[in-house]
Amino acid sequence: MLVRHLREQEKKIFNDVVNHPIQSWDWGNFRKKDGLKIERIGFFQKGKIKKAMQVSFKPIPIIGGTAGYLPRGFTPDEDQISALKQLGEKHNAIFIKLEPNALHSDQLNQENLLKKFASDGLVKGKSLFHKHTFQLDLSPSEEKLFAQLKSKTRYNVNLSYKKGVRIQEDSSKQGLETYIGILQETTKRQAFYLHTPGYFRKMWEELKDTGMMRIFHATYQNTVLVSWIMFIFNDVLYYPYGASRSAHKDVMASNLMMWEMIKFGKQEVCKSFDMWGSLGPNVNKKNPWFGFHRFKKGYGGELVEFLGTFDLVINPLNYKLFNISDTLRWKLLRIKTKLNL
């Protein structure tokens, strides 16, 4: 199998073989704007590209070196892991984090794969993506999809319609600013850390003309209550980012938004709807994400589990130092968010 770096003119064939929006060429260009180094390599057989991967490298302060990240790529074999090691050495990486876009297989195959990963230098790592998500098959009719909703969810959707909530797309710059404004309210209210406004502005600048990034608002009495950023990529609809105001919770704007996104996915001829993340099957009701998990569950999707998160360790000593400093960094971020600093 031939392995080589890909050129700009190969963008289309690259996007055709990767299977997640954050593996797309355009997403890589967006991450470059944040100062990350992007590597795109293709694996060819008989002159045709069979697989491709996009890896980002980010400088690590104080410790030095970089951290690599390969999110939602394919599950690599031994030759492809070797290619990743070469990229890591090129960028003085301490490790490369892999989160394959592959579902958890049966236990025996899982154990064999973990043993194979361990022999190739991969260890279980800290997750950046949720290990579980709800995926909804969009092939049934709209009527059947509505019937699949939990009874309480159907009630809330109908109530929102009756209350006069309306869903509109506004993927313009102003639409993005509306989302950012509501997001900042959400972050302050719920005391959790999210991306900065600059992150989303750079994202919009890079993706606005691709058709991949779409912004929707749920409006009630001329006030936007809910704003979501959606992705469409290779016939799959994704719900990665959402924000809501605390006002008028009784009109169930988020419930209507999700249902309208399902209808939007069908309109765009998407095959499935990936809701981006959720808790696992044994849910602790005290988990702060329980409400969000229950909300997504109400729409009839299948709860699936991904393979997991693995770190390809290249510098073992600095890898240990990185994990210690990263734990401290996240503790500080949570404290600053709670204090609104």
QUIRABEL-V704442 format. One line per field, one symbol per residue. burial: I if it has 16 or more other C-alpha atoms within 10 Angstrom, else O. A space follows every 10 residues. Layout:
burial->???
This chain:
burial->OOIOOIOOOO OOIIIOIIII IIIIIIIIII IIOOOIIIII IIIOOOOOIO IIIIIIIIIO OOOOIIIIII IIIIOIOOOI IOIIIOIIOO IIIIIIIIII IOOOOOOOOO OOIIOOIOOI OIIOIOOOII IIIIIIIIOO OOOOIIOOIO OOIIOIIOII IOOOIIIOOI IOOOIIOIII OIIIOIIOOO IOOOOOIOOI IIIIOIIOOO OIIIIIIIII OOOIIIIIII IIIIOIIIIO IIIIIOOOOO IIIIIIIIII IIIOIIOOOI IIIIIIIIII OOOOOOOOOO OOIOIIIIII IOIIIIIIII IIIIOOOIIO OIOOOOOOOO OOOOOOIIOO O
